[in-house]
Amino acid sequence: MLVVRVRLKIKCGDKYLEVSALVNSSYEADTPQLLVPIGIAKELGLWPPPPTTQEEIFETAGGPLRVWIIREAAIVQIVASDVKSKEVKVDIVISPLADEPLISDILAGELEITVEDFAKGLWRFRWEPKEKVRMSERKGLIIKY
């Protein structure tokens, strides 16, 4: 598997989505950020971007990437089978190259995610006992409501 994905509820205005989002420890940010593909931004009513959007260049392992950042645009929460995380206000970062949502390092911390094993896709909430281990979500989950 080699990754950890969580089921994330995104609330943006009156729009709600649940998606599987990749926990990416190498996505360093100064604020809680959720990077999303343009298709998800459209579902959230954020594409085309509003006038307050900042256009920036992110330096990535694959080279420079042009993105659009909408500050404090949404509220996210992990929805596990038996419990939910606290809600966190996030900046939405829109990427034309992303194929799935990515959780930044700061957002992972705010959501209290502890990765137990990337290779096996195992994680838990920081406040849960160490023996409470959760399995990664499958890639590509999108539920609209």
PyRosetta script that sets phi, psi and omega in degrees:
from pyrosetta import init, pose_from_sequence

init()
pose = pose_from_sequence("MLVVRVRLKIKCGDKYLEVSALVNSSYEADTPQLLVPIGIAKELGLWPPPPTTQEEIFETAGGPLRVWIIREAAIVQIVASDVKSKEVKVDIVISPLADEPLISDILAGELEITVEDFAKGLWRFRWEPKEKVRMSERKGLIIKY")
pose.set_psi(1, -56.0)
pose.set_omega(1, 174.3)
pose.set_phi(2, 67.7)
pose.set_psi(2, 11.3)
pose.set_omega(2, 178.5)
pose.set_phi(3, -147.0)
pose.set_psi(3, 163.9)
pose.set_omega(3, 171.6)
pose.set_phi(4, -122.3)
pose.set_psi(4, 126.2)
pose.set_omega(4, 174.5)
pose.set_phi(5, -122.6)
pose.set_psi(5, 143.5)
pose.set_omega(5, 177.4)
pose.set_phi(6, -121.7)
pose.set_psi(6, 156.3)
pose.set_omega(6, 175.6)
pose.set_phi(7, -84.8)
pose.set_psi(7, 118.6)
pose.set_omega(7, -172.4)
pose.set_phi(8, -118.2)
pose.set_psi(8, 127.2)
pose.set_omega(8, 173.8)
pose.set_phi(9, -92.3)
pose.set_psi(9, 128.3)
pose.set_omega(9, 179.4)
pose.set_phi(10, -115.0)
pose.set_psi(10, 126.3)
pose.set_omega(10, 175.6)
pose.set_phi(11, -115.9)
pose.set_psi(11, 121.9)
pose.set_omega(11, -179.9)
pose.set_phi(12, -134.6)
pose.set_psi(12, 103.2)
pose.set_omega(12, -174.5)
pose.set_phi(13, 63.8)
pose.set_psi(13, -123.1)
pose.set_omega(13, 178.3)
pose.set_phi(14, -100.0)
pose.set_psi(14, 12.5)
pose.set_omega(14, -179.5)
pose.set_phi(15, -103.8)
pose.set_psi(15, 140.2)
pose.set_omega(15, 178.5)
pose.set_phi(16, -130.9)
pose.set_psi(16, 137.9)
pose.set_omega(16, 173.4)
pose.set_phi(17, -137.2)
pose.set_psi(17, 149.8)
pose.set_omega(17, 165.0)
pose.set_phi(18, -117.1)
pose.set_psi(18, 131.6)
pose.set_omega(18, -177.1)
pose.set_phi(19, -137.3)
pose.set_psi(19, 158.8)
pose.set_omega(19, 167.2)
pose.set_phi(20, -88.9)
pose.set_psi(20, 128.6)
pose.set_omega(20, -176.5)
pose.set_phi(21, -122.1)
pose.set_psi(21, 137.2)
pose.set_omega(21, -177.9)
pose.set_phi(22, -81.6)
pose.set_psi(22, 127.6)
pose.set_omega(22, 174.3)
pose.set_phi(23, -80.5)
pose.set_psi(23, 117.2)
pose.set_omega(23, -172.6)
pose.set_phi(24, -122.9)
pose.set_psi(24, 97.5)
pose.set_omega(24, -177.2)
pose.set_phi(25, -67.3)
pose.set_psi(25, -16.6)
pose.set_omega(25, 178.9)
pose.set_phi(26, -92.3)
pose.set_psi(26, 1.1)
pose.set_omega(26, 175.0)
pose.set_phi(27, -90.1)
pose.set_psi(27, 90.2)
pose.set_omega(27, -177.7)
pose.set_phi(28, -85.6)
pose.set_psi(28, 133.5)
pose.set_omega(28, -178.7)
pose.set_phi(29, -143.1)
pose.set_psi(29, 162.0)
pose.set_omega(29, 176.8)
pose.set_phi(30, -92.7)
pose.set_psi(30, -13.0)
pose.set_omega(30, -178.9)
pose.set_phi(31, -136.1)
pose.set_psi(31, 164.9)
pose.set_omega(31, 173.2)
pose.set_phi(32, -65.5)
pose.set_psi(32, 117.5)
pose.set_omega(32, -177.1)
pose.set_phi(33, -127.5)
pose.set_psi(33, 142.3)
pose.set_omega(33, 172.1)
pose.set_phi(34, -120.7)
pose.set_psi(34, 114.3)
pose.set_omega(34, 178.3)
pose.set_phi(35, -88.0)
pose.set_psi(35, 130.2)
pose.set_omega(35, -177.6)
pose.set_phi(36, -131.0)
pose.set_psi(36, 151.5)
pose.set_omega(36, 172.8)
pose.set_phi(37, -69.4)
pose.set_psi(37, 162.4)
pose.set_omega(37, 179.8)
pose.set_phi(38, -57.7)
pose.set_psi(38, -37.5)
pose.set_omega(38, -179.3)
pose.set_phi(39, -59.8)
pose.set_psi(39, -41.8)
pose.set_omega(39, 178.0)
pose.set_phi(40, -71.5)
pose.set_psi(40, -37.8)
pose.set_omega(40, 175.9)
pose.set_phi(41, -58.3)
pose.set_psi(41, -39.7)
pose.set_omega(41, 177.1)
pose.set_phi(42, -62.2)
pose.set_psi(42, -45.1)
pose.set_omega(42, 179.9)
pose.set_phi(43, -61.0)
pose.set_psi(43, -31.2)
pose.set_omega(43, -179.9)
pose.set_phi(44, -87.2)
pose.set_psi(44, -0.9)
pose.set_omega(44, -179.2)
pose.set_phi(45, 76.7)
pose.set_psi(45, 22.7)
pose.set_omega(45, -177.3)
pose.set_phi(46, -108.4)
pose.set_psi(46, 9.1)
pose.set_omega(46, 177.8)
pose.set_phi(47, -135.9)
pose.set_psi(47, 127.5)
pose.set_omega(47, 0.3)
pose.set_phi(48, -62.8)
pose.set_psi(48, 153.4)
pose.set_omega(48, -174.6)
pose.set_phi(49, -64.8)
pose.set_psi(49, 145.7)
pose.set_omega(49, 176.5)
pose.set_phi(50, -68.2)
pose.set_psi(50, 164.8)
pose.set_omega(50, -176.9)
pose.set_phi(51, -59.5)
pose.set_psi(51, -26.1)
pose.set_omega(51, -178.2)
pose.set_phi(52, -79.7)
pose.set_psi(52, -0.5)
pose.set_omega(52, -177.4)
pose.set_phi(53, -68.0)
pose.set_psi(53, 139.3)
pose.set_omega(53, 175.0)
pose.set_phi(54, -99.3)
pose.set_psi(54, 133.8)
pose.set_omega(54, 173.7)
pose.set_phi(55, -97.8)
pose.set_psi(55, 129.7)
pose.set_omega(55, -179.0)
pose.set_phi(56, -138.8)
pose.set_psi(56, 167.2)
pose.set_omega(56, 173.7)
pose.set_phi(57, -112.4)
pose.set_psi(57, 120.9)
pose.set_omega(57, 174.8)
pose.set_phi(58, -94.7)
pose.set_psi(58, 136.0)
pose.set_omega(58, 172.6)
pose.set_phi(59, -86.5)
pose.set_psi(59, 121.3)
pose.set_omega(59, -179.0)
pose.set_phi(60, -122.6)
pose.set_psi(60, 170.3)
pose.set_omega(60, 177.3)
pose.set_phi(61, -60.1)
pose.set_psi(61, -29.2)
pose.set_omega(61, 179.3)
pose.set_phi(62, -89.7)
pose.set_psi(62, 3.1)
pose.set_omega(62, -179.3)
pose.set_phi(63, 112.3)
pose.set_psi(63, -176.7)
pose.set_omega(63, -177.4)
pose.set_phi(64, -63.2)
pose.set_psi(64, 142.6)
pose.set_omega(64, -179.8)
pose.set_phi(65, -132.8)
pose.set_psi(65, 123.2)
pose.set_omega(65, 176.3)
pose.set_phi(66, -81.1)
pose.set_psi(66, 127.8)
pose.set_omega(66, 179.9)
pose.set_phi(67, -133.0)
pose.set_psi(67, 165.7)
pose.set_omega(67, 175.8)
pose.set_phi(68, -120.3)
pose.set_psi(68, 128.6)
pose.set_omega(68, -177.0)
pose.set_phi(69, -113.7)
pose.set_psi(69, 126.3)
pose.set_omega(69, 176.2)
pose.set_phi(70, -113.7)
pose.set_psi(70, 108.9)
pose.set_omega(70, -173.6)
pose.set_phi(71, -68.8)
pose.set_psi(71, 135.2)
pose.set_omega(71, 176.5)
pose.set_phi(72, 46.1)
pose.set_psi(72, 47.6)
pose.set_omega(72, -173.8)
pose.set_phi(73, -86.4)
pose.set_psi(73, -19.0)
pose.set_omega(73, -173.5)
pose.set_phi(74, -149.5)
pose.set_psi(74, 168.3)
pose.set_omega(74, 172.3)
pose.set_phi(75, -120.4)
pose.set_psi(75, 132.1)
pose.set_omega(75, -179.7)
pose.set_phi(76, -121.7)
pose.set_psi(76, 158.3)
pose.set_omega(76, -179.8)
pose.set_phi(77, -155.7)
pose.set_psi(77, 136.4)
pose.set_omega(77, 173.5)
pose.set_phi(78, -76.3)
pose.set_psi(78, 134.0)
pose.set_omega(78, 177.1)
pose.set_phi(79, -116.1)
pose.set_psi(79, 100.6)
pose.set_omega(79, 176.6)
pose.set_phi(80, -94.0)
pose.set_psi(80, 173.8)
pose.set_omega(80, -176.5)
pose.set_phi(81, -62.8)
pose.set_psi(81, -30.2)
pose.set_omega(81, -173.5)
pose.set_phi(82, -123.7)
pose.set_psi(82, -2.9)
pose.set_omega(82, -175.3)
pose.set_phi(83, -161.2)
pose.set_psi(83, 159.0)
pose.set_omega(83, 175.5)
pose.set_phi(84, -120.5)
pose.set_psi(84, 152.6)
pose.set_omega(84, 174.7)
pose.set_phi(85, -80.3)
pose.set_psi(85, 175.5)
pose.set_omega(85, 170.2)
pose.set_phi(86, -69.3)
pose.set_psi(86, 162.4)
pose.set_omega(86, 176.8)
pose.set_phi(87, -85.9)
pose.set_psi(87, 142.2)
pose.set_omega(87, -179.6)
pose.set_phi(88, -131.4)
pose.set_psi(88, 131.3)
pose.set_omega(88, 175.2)
pose.set_phi(89, -78.1)
pose.set_psi(89, 132.8)
pose.set_omega(89, -175.0)
pose.set_phi(90, -129.7)
pose.set_psi(90, 155.2)
pose.set_omega(90, 165.2)
pose.set_phi(91, -83.2)
pose.set_psi(91, 134.7)
pose.set_omega(91, 173.5)
pose.set_phi(92, -95.1)
pose.set_psi(92, 126.1)
pose.set_omega(92, 178.0)
pose.set_phi(93, -110.4)
pose.set_psi(93, 120.6)
pose.set_omega(93, -177.5)
pose.set_phi(94, -100.0)
pose.set_psi(94, 127.0)
pose.set_omega(94, -179.1)
pose.set_phi(95, -120.6)
pose.set_psi(95, 132.2)
pose.set_omega(95, 176.2)
pose.set_phi(96, -75.2)
pose.set_psi(96, -12.2)
pose.set_omega(96, -177.0)
pose.set_phi(97, -105.4)
pose.set_psi(97, -17.4)
pose.set_omega(97, -176.9)
pose.set_phi(98, -65.0)
pose.set_psi(98, 144.0)
pose.set_omega(98, 175.4)
pose.set_phi(99, -111.9)
pose.set_psi(99, -1.1)
pose.set_omega(99, 175.3)
pose.set_phi(100, -160.7)
pose.set_psi(100, 160.3)
pose.set_omega(100, 178.5)
pose.set_phi(101, -66.8)
pose.set_psi(101, 141.7)
pose.set_omega(101, 178.7)
pose.set_phi(102, -121.7)
pose.set_psi(102, 133.0)
pose.set_omega(102, 178.2)
pose.set_phi(103, -94.7)
pose.set_psi(103, 124.8)
pose.set_omega(103, 179.4)
pose.set_phi(104, -72.5)
pose.set_psi(104, 167.6)
pose.set_omega(104, 179.6)
pose.set_phi(105, -59.9)
pose.set_psi(105, -43.6)
pose.set_omega(105, -179.7)
pose.set_phi(106, -64.9)
pose.set_psi(106, -41.8)
pose.set_omega(106, 179.1)
pose.set_phi(107, -65.5)
pose.set_psi(107, -40.9)
pose.set_omega(107, 177.2)
pose.set_phi(108, -58.0)
pose.set_psi(108, -41.3)
pose.set_omega(108, 177.5)
pose.set_phi(109, -65.4)
pose.set_psi(109, -44.2)
pose.set_omega(109, 179.5)
pose.set_phi(110, -63.3)
pose.set_psi(110, -34.3)
pose.set_omega(110, 178.5)
pose.set_phi(111, -82.2)
pose.set_psi(111, -2.4)
pose.set_omega(111, 177.3)
pose.set_phi(112, 61.4)
pose.set_psi(112, 42.9)
pose.set_omega(112, 178.1)
pose.set_phi(113, -86.4)
pose.set_psi(113, 130.8)
pose.set_omega(113, 171.7)
pose.set_phi(114, -119.0)
pose.set_psi(114, 119.7)
pose.set_omega(114, 177.9)
pose.set_phi(115, -84.2)
pose.set_psi(115, 125.7)
pose.set_omega(115, 178.6)
pose.set_phi(116, -92.3)
pose.set_psi(116, -36.1)
pose.set_omega(116, -177.8)
pose.set_phi(117, -161.3)
pose.set_psi(117, 106.7)
pose.set_omega(117, 178.5)
pose.set_phi(118, -63.9)
pose.set_psi(118, -40.9)
pose.set_omega(118, -176.6)
pose.set_phi(119, -61.4)
pose.set_psi(119, -34.4)
pose.set_omega(119, -179.2)
pose.set_phi(120, -99.7)
pose.set_psi(120, -3.2)
pose.set_omega(120, 179.9)
pose.set_phi(121, 69.9)
pose.set_psi(121, 37.9)
pose.set_omega(121, -176.1)
pose.set_phi(122, -105.7)
pose.set_psi(122, 138.5)
pose.set_omega(122, -179.8)
pose.set_phi(123, -152.8)
pose.set_psi(123, 171.7)
pose.set_omega(123, 173.7)
pose.set_phi(124, -157.6)
pose.set_psi(124, 169.9)
pose.set_omega(124, 171.0)
pose.set_phi(125, -79.9)
pose.set_psi(125, 146.0)
pose.set_omega(125, -178.2)
pose.set_phi(126, -56.3)
pose.set_psi(126, -32.2)
pose.set_omega(126, -176.6)
pose.set_phi(127, -86.3)
pose.set_psi(127, -2.2)
pose.set_omega(127, 179.3)
pose.set_phi(128, -88.5)
pose.set_psi(128, 155.5)
pose.set_omega(128, 175.9)
pose.set_phi(129, -60.9)
pose.set_psi(129, 150.9)
pose.set_omega(129, -177.2)
pose.set_phi(130, -59.1)
pose.set_psi(130, -27.6)
pose.set_omega(130, -179.5)
pose.set_phi(131, -79.3)
pose.set_psi(131, -9.4)
pose.set_omega(131, 176.8)
pose.set_phi(132, -85.6)
pose.set_psi(132, 99.4)
pose.set_omega(132, -176.5)
pose.set_phi(133, -115.8)
pose.set_psi(133, 136.3)
pose.set_omega(133, -178.0)
pose.set_phi(134, -111.8)
pose.set_psi(134, 149.9)
pose.set_omega(134, 178.8)
pose.set_phi(135, -91.1)
pose.set_psi(135, 148.3)
pose.set_omega(135, 177.0)
pose.set_phi(136, -62.4)
pose.set_psi(136, 147.0)
pose.set_omega(136, 173.4)
pose.set_phi(137, -76.2)
pose.set_psi(137, 160.1)
pose.set_omega(137, 176.5)
pose.set_phi(138, -78.8)
pose.set_psi(138, 152.0)
pose.set_omega(138, 179.0)
pose.set_phi(139, -69.2)
pose.set_psi(139, 144.3)
pose.set_omega(139, 170.3)
pose.set_phi(140, 94.0)
pose.set_psi(140, 2.7)
pose.set_omega(140, 179.3)
pose.set_phi(141, -68.2)
pose.set_psi(141, 124.5)
pose.set_omega(141, 173.2)
pose.set_phi(142, -141.2)
pose.set_psi(142, 119.8)
pose.set_omega(142, 177.1)
pose.set_phi(143, -123.6)
pose.set_psi(143, 126.5)
pose.set_omega(143, 178.5)
pose.set_phi(144, -102.9)
pose.set_psi(144, 141.3)
pose.set_omega(144, 171.6)
pose.set_phi(145, -157.9)
pose.dump_pdb("model.pdb")
